[in-house]
Amino acid sequence: MTSKELREMTAEQLNAKLTELKKELFNLRFQHAVNQLENTHKMTEVKRDIARVMTVLNEKNA
């Protein structure tokens, strides 16, 4: 997901995306804890996506 795509979204869509990404991160952490996660890099990608969404939301609120 690129920041350009995120900037085209509305604040409501960004909040929904943020909620979705946080749920995905929770599931990945759970899988990692029980040693079922094969691609651990996915956790890093999701964390960065969350940061991107939060950055764009802060820009829109400023």
Secondary structure, 3 states (H helix, E strand, C coil): CCHHHHHCCCHHHHHHHHHHHHHHHHHHHHHHHCCCCCCCHHHHHHHHHHHHHHHHHHHHHC
